């Protein structure tokens, strides 16, 4: 595959004084949900062979037509009579690629030009061959299309595939039986639509990996420096273990309905919104998630502000004396304190405080790893009403059905889903004026699959090579970004508000101010973030200069010394860092892997310090997760000896956030209830934020009732990106060392430096490699004007147009494609890039899928080499190749 490995390894070995980036164990392994052969068998081999024959003949015609036309044009002026007419007719037919008449060819017998008749006859034969090939190709395509559709039907009929689609899209899953049983030669429009939709999931299962559902099982791996082989796989016949539960967003909708039920909320204690604080004559608070119509939407109406009044001050004083009140008790207290107020008016005002979110009924979904449905059932169990008893039984039924879903057959799943929706509708119907049903909640089940009896171990040869090649890249990114752009952004705004060495005890008040200032940074001094941007610009220029220096090359091999030099130029940081690297191994076979003939392709990065594991720890069979996570934090605590590690509690009704607890102490934002004891909880209202000018970082302190304080080491271990969090949680997450990961390591990720290309031609970017590590795959950017056209209602001609376009452009037959869409009202939410799709130009269904996805939109495409290619998928199960990816955490050692 390549022999250029030793230079990077030797350099790393010689530079012993340089910081090292070392892999940690365990390793997260993701496997494709089905063998890639499911896609490989869909290649149209016979049709493609005829396409190639047509293109060869067309190239010959392209190379000879103009010369023959020019010759005939010259000779026409030298002739008269019937011969001239025949020459004119021949020139016209040849120019228009029509079959010349034999009578016109025969007229050349007596012509003195020695080779003219032979050239015309050869052109005529080539044109006949092309026409025959066209007819045969169309006929072959129709035959092959039916045969391949039967293979698709077999793939779609597999229980594992149907179960995966049931979780992802019950609507699509319900249409599969009709497609599976249809005559491949007589598909109706509905079945064709099913074919395209289901193919996207089949493509995803076979060519990519995913930790969610049957689209990609999880496997436990390890990094073992004592292992002599690059990779060792234990176990050959894995059995899938599935775990299912109701989506947290659906549970949130159930809770939102229950707090509106009079027979329930009459027995629930009222609590004061913990985000509330007094700001002069105003009362400020954030609207809690249980009040929002969409439990996952946090940007609209985050903060509310209202004028204080005597009645409002009485409410605040009441909750200052005790944390919770019954509705009737609070109403009676307020009536006593304000006898002049009309009881009906007082009750109306109290209800308005509840609907606004200042007060709320205490029916909690704990953020710790618990079954949220059972938590609701336990709380409702203490309410002595018939309705509460019925709700509790229904909640237990929903929990049981959701758990049983994982082990059910395809047919049983349909029955369970119907039962689930009926039961949830019964629960939602208890709320007055119920206007929501289970059908509005989307997919109800989230499912994960684990292969317990398979383990993959990365050995010393691979780990040493990976660490050696990664070290200069990671160190360069580390020195470029320091503690990360997000923390620098926060530091710049904080020191602008409070000064260098400043502090604040009002984190609840600073968060909205931070949000306001973040949208007006053009007028603020931002020295830290400006310095990072300058370093990022220089880094991007270096990468793009390397590409521009070899525009025609397929691969550019980078010098690790340049990365080390850039890191030294940037260098000012020596704290500990961590990042999670997701990569694939490309090798032609197990034997090639053992011999060291392989490449390592970087996919992307995620935050380190154990954060990348949080979503999966409860699923994987490992008893010592706490030991691992705590050991990962030891380097952090070495620089903050007196700091107490405290995880920021944050689930936010999203299944990606659910994980086992990591620390004994927790930081609890508003509306994030926890099962922890009160002594281990640190409320946001008790936090002090101070800038340490020596270390140039923000430190967090928790104030106790006796006036003492304890420094905390905030750890955000949630899975969601910070931009998905409410502003208060985002500020807290940006204080965490586990919130940052090195992005923009590759030219394609650079936003500050871009390469200029013509607007109507395909531009090529070489592969970037350092040692064995492929930093960026070879890619092609296709602007909208260069995308091939499709022919309406002609599958065959559309297939040929795309295949011939790829062949003429010199593209690999198999690539990954990303779709860039313009920002418009049609494509909202800042979303422009489609997730990568596997595209095979020899597979009609693959092209059909892409045509369906891009439709008639004005999009551009980024095509990327499929590395590993199908021929480099060395991981076999039952002699079937499977896609496999590794996720390894790399932690930075100190300088020697």
N, C-alpha and C positions, 0 to 999 in steps of 0.2 A: 504493500500500500504506500509506504514511504520509508526512507531510511534516515531521514533527518531528525534524529532524536538526541544524539549524544551531546550536541553543542549546548542545548539548554540544561541538560542534566549536569554536565561538567561545570558550567558556569555557576549553577546553584551550589554545587559542592565546594567550589573554591571560595565563594563569598560567605564564609561561615559567620561573619560579623553582621550580616544582613538579617533583618527580622524574618522569621519563618511563619508560615501558615500551615497548621497541622490539622489533619482530619480527625474527627471525633466519631465515636461509636455510641449508639446504634446508627444504622443507615436505613433510610426509608426507600423501599423498592416498589415501583409500580410496574405492572405488567398489562399488556393489551388484553382486552376482554375475550378476544378470539384470535385464531391464527391468521397471519397475513395472507395465507393461501386462500382465505375467503375472498380476498380482493384479486389476488393474482390469477385465480381461475376465471375471472371475468374479462380477461384480455381477449380481444377479438383477433386471434392469431391469423386466421385465414383472410379476413377482411384487411387487416393491416398489411399482409403480404401483397395483396392486390393494390392497396394504396401505394405501396413502395414501387411496384411495377409501373403504375400510372405516373408517379412522380419522376421516375427514371426516364420514361418515354417523353414526358413533358419537358424535362430538362434538355433532352436531345433536340426536341422540336424548337425549344427556346434558343438553343445555340446555333441552329442551322436555318431557321425560317428566314431571318432578315437577310442573310447572305444569299439565299436562293432567290428571294424577292428582288434584291438588288441586281443579281445577274440577269433575271428575266426582264427587268426594267431596261437594262442596258441593251439587251438583244432585241427588244421590241422595236426600238428605233431603227434597227438595221434590216427589218423585214417588211414585207407587204402582203396583202391578200389574206387567204385563209390561215396561213402560218402565223401571221401577226395576230389574228383573232384568237387562235388557240393559245398563243403565248399570253395574251391579255387575260383570257379566262383562267389559265393556269396560275398567273400571278395573283389574280383576285382570290381564287380558291385557297392558295397556299397562305396568303396574307390573313385570310379569315379562318384558317384552320378547317377548311372544308375538304372533303375527299374529291380530288381532281377526277374529271371524267376520263375514262379509258380512251375515248376517241381523241381527246385533246393530247393525252400522252402519246397515242399512236402517231400523231402528226409530227412528232419529234424524230421519227425514224430517219428521215432523210436530212435532218439538220446537221450541219457540219461541226457543231460544238461537240467535242469528244465525250464529255461526262454529263451533259445536261439531262439526257433521258434517264441515266442511272440515278442521278440525284433526285429527280422528280419521283421515280419509282420507289426509291428508298423512303422518301418523305411520305408517299402514299401508303406504303406498308406500315410505317410507324404510326400514322394516323389511324389506320385500321386496327392495329394492335391496341392503341389507346381506347378506341371506341368499344372493342370487344372487352377490354379490361374493365371499362366503366360498367358495361352491362353485367359482366360476371361479378364485379364487386358489389353492385347493388343487390343482385340476386343472393350472393353469398352473405351479405350483411343481413338481409331479411331472415335467412335461415339461421345465421349465428345469433341474431337478436333473440329469436324464439328460444334457442338452446340456452343462451345465457340467462334469459328471464326464468327459465326453469331452475337454473342454479340459484338465482336470487330467491325464488320461491322456496327452495330447500333451505337456504340460509335464514330466511325470515321465519320459517316454520320451526326452527330450533327453539326449545323452551328457554334457554339462557338469553337468547336475543329478545324473545317476546317479553320476558320478565324485565329486562332492562328498559325496553320501550314503555312498558306499563308504568314504570316509575317516572320516566322522563316525560311522556305524553300519552295519557290515557286515550285521547281522541285518535291519535295515530294508531295506537295499539288496537283500538276497536275496529279499525278499517283493514288491519292486516289479514284476517281470515278471508275476506272477500278477494284481496289481491292474490293470496296464496292459492286459492281454488280457481282463479280465473284462467281462461284460455290465453296463453301468451300471445297468440296472433290476433286476439280480438279484445284488447284492453280498452275500456272506456276512460273518459277523462278523469273520473274519480280515482280509478285504479292507477292511472299514470301519475297522478298527484301523490298517491300513497307510495308508489315506487320511488319517487324522488325523495320524499321525506324520510322513508325508512332507510334509503341508501346512505343518507348522511350519518345515521346512527351506526350502520354497519361499517362505514368508513372510519368512524371514530373508534369503534371497538377494535378494529383490526390494525390500524396504522398509527394510532396515538395511544396515550395512556391517560387515565383519569382516576382519581381516588374515589369517585362517586359512583355508586351502584355497580351493576355488572359490566359497565363500560371499561372498568379497569380494576382488578383486584389489587389489594395491598399485600406486600410480603415483607417480613422482617429481615433486615440485613445487618451486617457488621463490617467495621473497618478493623482488620486484624494485621498488624504490622509483622507478626511472626509467621504469616502464611506465605509459603514460597511461590505459590501460583498466583497469577493475576486475579482470577475469579474462580471461586469454587461454589457449585450449586449442590445443595443437599436436598434430596427428595425428587421424585420424578412424576408422581401421579397425585398432584394436589387435589384436595377436596375443598370446595368453596364453603365458607361459613358466612352467612349473611346476617346482618343486624339491621332491623328497621324500626322506625318510630315516626310519630306524627311530627310534621314540620313545626318548628317553633313559631312561625308566623301564624299558623292555624291555631295553635294554643293561645297565642296572644289575642286572636279574634274571639275565641271562646271566653277568655277572661274579660275582655271589653264588654261582651254581652252580659256576663253574669253580674257585674257590678251595677247593671241597670235593673236587675230583677228586684222588686220591692221585698219579696220574701227572703232575699239573701242580703241585700245591702242594708236592710234594717237592723241586721245583727253584726254587720262589719264595723269595726272601729274606723273613725276618720283620722287621717294623719295630715299634718301640714307638709306641703311640698318642701322637701329638704333643700331645694335649690334657692328658696326664697331668701331675700335679704333686704334690709331697709337702706335706701339711698336718699337721705335727706327727707323730703316730703313725699317721696315715692316708695312704693313697694315693687320690687323686681323679682321675677321668678321665671323659670323655664317651664314650658309645657311638657308634661310627662308623656312618656311613650304610650301609656295605657289610654291616654286621652286622644292620641292621634288616630286618624282614620286608617292610615297605613303604618303598621308597626315598624316598618323598615325605613320610613322616611323621616329624616331628622333635620332637614334644612329649612322647611317652611315653618314660620311662626315659632322659632325656637325660644325667643325671649318675649316676655310680657312685662309691661310697666303700667302701674296704676297709682292714682293719688290715695294717700292714706286718709282714713276717717276715724272717728271715735269708735265706731262699730268694728272697723277693721283692726284697730289697735287692741280692742278687747279680744278679738279672735287670736291675734298673735300672742297676747299675754296668757290666754288660756292654754295655748300649746307650749308656752314657755314653762308652765307649771307641771304639765304632764304631756307625754308624747302622743297619746291618742285619746280620743273621746268618742263616745257613742253619739249618734245624731241627736237623739232625744235629750241626752244630758247636756250637750253643747247648746242646743236650742233653749233649754230651760235656763242655763247659766246666762246666756245673752239676754233673755227676756228679763231676768232679775236685774241685770246691770243696766238695761235700757228699757225701763217700763213704759216710756212714752211711745215706743215703736209698736205699730200694729202687728199682732202675732202673724197674720198672713203675710204681711210685708217682710217681716223678719225671716220667715221660713223661705220666702221667695229669694231673698238676698243670700241666705245660706246655700240654697240650691245653685245660685249663680256662681258662688265661690267654688262649688264642686265642679260645675260644668266648665269653668275657666281653667281648672287645673291647680288652683291654689290649695284646695283641699281635695283629698281623694280617699276613696274607700280602700282599706288595707286588705287586698286580696293579691298576694305576692306570687310572682314566679321567680324563685331564687336563681341567681346567676351561677351558683356553683353547679357542679355536675350532678344533676338530679333529674329524675323523670318528671317533667313539669306537669303532666296530667295528674300524676299521683299526688304531687304537691298541692294542686288545686283541690283534689278530692279530700285530702286530709284537712284542709282548712274549712271546706264546706261541711265536713262531718260534724263540726261543733255547733252547727246552726240547727235549732230544734223546730224546723218546719218541714212539712211534707214535700214541698217543692225542692228544698235543699237535699233531702234524702233521695229524691228521684234524680236530681242532677248528679249527685255523688255516684249513684249506680251507673248512670250513663257515662260519666267520666271514666270509671273503671272499665266499662265495656270498650270504650274507644281505645284506652291504653292497651288492653289485651288484644284487640283486633289489630292495632298497629304493630304490636310485637309479633303476632302470629303471621303477619303478612310475609315476613322474610322466608318462612319455611313452607309456604303454600305452593301448590302447583299453579300453572297459568290459569286454569279454569277456576280454582279456588280463590285466586286473587281477585277475579272479577266479582265474585260473591262477597268477598271481604270488603272490597272498596264500596260496593253498593250498601253493605251494612254500615260501613264507616260513615258514609255520607248521610244515610238516614238517621243514624244516631246523633251526629253533629247537628243536623237540622232540628232534631228534637231539643237539643240543648239551646241552640240559638233562638228557638221559638219561645223560650221562657221570658226573653227580654220584651218589654212593652214596645209596640210598634216595630217589631223585628223586620228589618229590611235587608237582611243579609242571609244568604244560604251557603251551603258548602260548595255549590257550583261556582261561587264567586271567589273562593279561596284558592283556586288553581289546583296544582298537584298537592296531595295531602301527605304523601309518604316520602321520607328520605331513607335511603338504604345504602349500606356499605357492605363490601364483600372482602373477606380476608382469606388468604391461603395459609393456614396455620402450619401445615406439614411440608412447607417449602421454605428454605432459608438460602440466602445468597451472601457470600462472604467476599469482600474485596481484600486482596492480598498485597504484600509488600511491593512487588514490581509495579502494579498499577497505581497504588497509593503514592509511591515515591515519585513516579513520573508525573502524576496529576499535581501533587504538591509543588514539585519543582517548577512546572510550567505555569501553574497558577500564581505562584508567589509574587513574581514581578508585576503581574497584572493587578492582583488584589492590593499589593502594597501601594502601587501607583494610585489606584482608586481611593484607597484609604487616606493617603496623604493629600490627595486632591480635595476630598470632601470633609476631612476631619471627623467630627461627630455626626456628620450628616447635614444635608441642606435644611431639613426640617428643624433640627435643633438650632442651627445657625439663624434661621428665620425667626424662631421663637426668641433667641437671645437678642437679636437686633431690636425686635419690637419691645421686649421686656426692658432692656436698658434704655430705650428711648422713653418709655413710660416712667421708669423708676430710677434711672441713672446707673452708671457703673457702680457695682457693689450695692445696688438698691435691693429692696425687699417689699413684699406685700403679704398681709394676712388675709386678704380678701380674694382668694382664687376664684370664687363664684362671680365676683365683679370683674376680675381681670379677663376671664374667658370671653365674654361678649365684646370687651374693649379690644382684645387681641383679634377677634373676628372682624371688627370694624377697621382696625388699622391694617389688617392683612390685605384688604381690598383698596388701600390708599397708600401703598408703599412707595409710589413714585415720588412723593414729597417727603419721605422719611430717610434719615441716614441709615443705610444698611451695609455697613462696612464688611461684616462677616460674609453675608451672602454674596456681596459683590466680588469679594476675593475668591470665593468658591466658583463663581461664574467665570471669572477670568481664568482660573486653572482648568475648568471644564472646557473652555474655549481652546486653550492651548493643547489640551489632551485630544480634543476632536480634530484640531488641525494636524497634529502628528499622525493620527490614524488615516485621515483623508489624504494626506501627502503620500503616505505609504501606498495607498490604493492608486492615486493619480500617477505615481512613478511607474506603474506597470499596468496600464489600462487594458492591454490585450491578453494579460496572463490569466490563467484559470485559478492560480493560487499565489498568494504573497506570504512568504515566511518572514515573520517579524523577529527582530533582534531583541532578546530579553534585556540586553544592556541599556537599550533606549528607555524601556520602562523603569529600570532601576535608576537611571539618570534623572528622569522626570520626577520620580518619587523623591529623590534627593533634593531636587530643585523646589518641589512643593513642600518638602518635609518640615514639619514643626510639631507633629503629634507622636506621642509614644504611649498612649493609653492602649488598653486591650480592645480588640475588635473581633467581630464574628460575622460570618455570612454563610448562608446555605446555598450550595451549588447544585443545580440540577443538570445532569449530563447523561449522554448515551455513549455506548461503546460500539464502534464500527469495526467489525472483523469478519473476514470471509468464512470463518469456521472456528470451532473450538480449538482445532490444532493450530491455526494461525494465531489465535489469542495466546495460546500457551507459548508460542515461539516469539511473542512480542511484536507481531505484525498487526497493529491495531491503531486506531485514532480515537480520541476522546472529544466529543462534540458538545460544547456548552449550549444549554437550552436557555436557562435564565437563572436569576438569583432570587433568594428570599432572605428575610432577616434570620440571624443566627441566635445563639444562646438558647437553643431548644425551642424557639417559637415555631419553627416549621413542623415540629412534632405534635403540637398541642391538639390539633384536630383529630389525631389518630391514636393517641396513647392508650385510650380505653379499649381500642379495638385490637391492638397487637399484643401477642402473648409474651410480655416481658414483665417480670416482677420488680425490677429495680429502676423504674423510671425516676423515682425521687432521687436516688443516688446519682443517676446520670445528670439530671437537671441541676442539682446542687453543686456537683463538681464543675459544671459549666459556669456557674456563677462565682466560683472561688477566685478566679482572676479579677473579676469586677470588685469583689469585696476587698481584695488586696489593696486597691486604690481608694477604697472608702471603708476603712476598717470599722468605723463606728456606725456605719449605716446598716439598717435592718431591711433585708429584702422583703418587699411587699408587692404582691401582684395587684394590678389594677383590675378590679372586678368589672367585666364587661362582656355580656352575652348579647344583649340587644335583640332578643327574639330572632336570632339567626343561627341555624344549625352549624354553620361554619365556625361559630364562636364557642360552641359547647366543648368543654374539656375538663379533665380532672384538675383539682386544685394543685398548685405548685408550692405555695409558701404558707407558713403558719399564719402570717399576717397579711392583711389585704387592705387596699385603699378602696373605699366604697363611694362611687359617685352617686348623685341623686337618682332614685328609682332603680337602684341595682341592689335589691335585697340579697342577703347571704345567710347561710346557716351557721356561719362562724360565731364563736362566742364574742360578746361585746368587747372583751379586753383585747382581742386580736384585730378589731376593726378600727380603721382610721378614716373617719368621715372627711369629706373634702372641706367642709366648713372649719375643721380643726387644723388645716394644713397652712404652713407658712412657706413661701417661695422666696429664696434669696439668691442673689448673684454672687458667686465666688470669683473675684477679679483675678486671683492668682491662677486658678485652674481654668478660668473663663468658662464656667459652666453654672447651670442653675442647680441649686440643692434644695431638697424638700425636707421640711421638718414637721413632725406631728406634735401638737401641743396637748398636754394632759391637763386634767382639771386642777391639779396642784401647781400649775405653772411651769412644770418641767417640759422639756422637749426632747424628741428622739429623731435623729436623721433617718430618713427612709431612702431605700434604693428602689424607686418605682420600676416595676417590670410589667410591660404590656405583653401578655402571652396570647392574646387573641389572634385569630386568623385573618380578620378583615383588614384591608388597607386603611390607613388612618383617614383618608378622605371620605370614607364611608361612615365615620363616627360623628356623633354630635360634637359641637365645638369644645365643650368642657372635657369630654373624654379624649378629644384630639389633643388638647393641650397636655393632659396627663400622659398620653401615649408618647408625645414628643419628648417627654422627660426621661423616657425609658431607653436604656442602651440597646434593647432588643427591638426598637422601633425602626432602626435604620438598616438598609441593605444597599450594597453598591450597585446602583443602576448606571446606565450609560457607559458600559464597558466596551461597547462595539460602535462602529460608525453609524449603523442604522438607528441606534438609540439616541444619537446626538441630536439635540434640538437647537443648539447654538451655532453649529457649523453644518452646512449642508452642501452637497455637491450639485453642480448645475448640469442639467442634461437637456437635450432637445425635447420639445413638448410632444412630438409625434413619432418618436422612434424608441425602440427598446434599448435601455441602457443596462450595461453589465457591470457587476461588482465582483471582483475576485474573492475567492476564499481567503480568509485571514487565519494564519496558523502560527503558533509559537510552540516549538517542540512537537509533541503529539497533540497538543490541545488546539482544537479548531475553535478559535474565538468567535468567528462569524462564518457561516456557510456561504458558498457561492450563491449569488442571487441575480435576478433580472427584474428591473422595474418596467412595467408596461403601462404607459399612459392610456387614457381613454381612447384616443384616436388610433392607437395601434392594436386594440383588442379585435380579434377576428369577428366577422359578422356571422350570424346564424341565419338559416333559411326557414321561414315559417312553414310548419307542417311537412318538413322534409328532414327526417332524422338522419338519413344516409348522407345527404349533402352537408348538413351541419357538422356531422362527425368528420367528414373529409376536410372541411374548411379548417376546423380546429387542429386536426392532426397535421395537415400540410403546413399550416402556419407554424406549429411547433417545430416541425422538421426543418423548414427553411430558416427558422431563427436559431437553429442549433441547440434547442433546449433538450434536457434529459426527458426521457419518456415519463418519468415519475418525479413529481415535485410537490412541495407544499406551497399553497397560495394564500396570501392575505389580501383582503379587499379593503381598499381605502375609499371611504365615502365622504363627500363634502358635507360640512356642517350646514344643515338647513332645517326647516321646520319638519321635514320628513324624517330626519335622523337627529333626534334630540339627545339629551343627557350626555353631551360631550363624547358620544360614542362614534368613532369613525372607522376603527379597524375591526374587521371580522376576525374571529379566532381562525387560526390556520386550518385549511382544508387540504386533505391529501388529494392530489390530482394526477390521474394517469391518462395520458393522451392516447393510449391504446385500449382504453376502456370507455365505451360509449356512455355508460351510466355515470361515470365520473364527470365527463364533460356535460352531460345533461344536468347533473346536480349543480355545477358551477353556473351554467346558463340560467338555471332557475334562481340561484341566489343573487346573481347580479341583475337579472331581469333587464330592464331598459334603462337602468340608472347610469348616470355619468360617473363611473368609478374608474379607479386605476388599480392595477394589480401588482403585487410584489411576489414573484416566484422565487422559491428557495430550494436548493438542491436537497433531495431526500437523503440525509446522512444520519444514521446508517441507511444505505439503500436496501431494497429487498434482498439483494445478494449478500448483504453484510449483516444480516440478522442471525447471529450466532447462537442465540438462546432458543433451544428446542425443547418441546414437550411432546412426547409420543411421536417424534420425528416430524413435528410441525413447528415452523418458525413463529416466534412471538416477539413483538416489540417489548423492550424492557428499558426502563429509565431508573437512574439512581439519584438520590438526594443525600448529600453528605454535608455536614457542617464543618467549616474550616475556621479555626480560632487562631488569632494572632498571638505569637509569642513576643516577648519584649526584645529590644535590641541587646545584643551580647556585649 
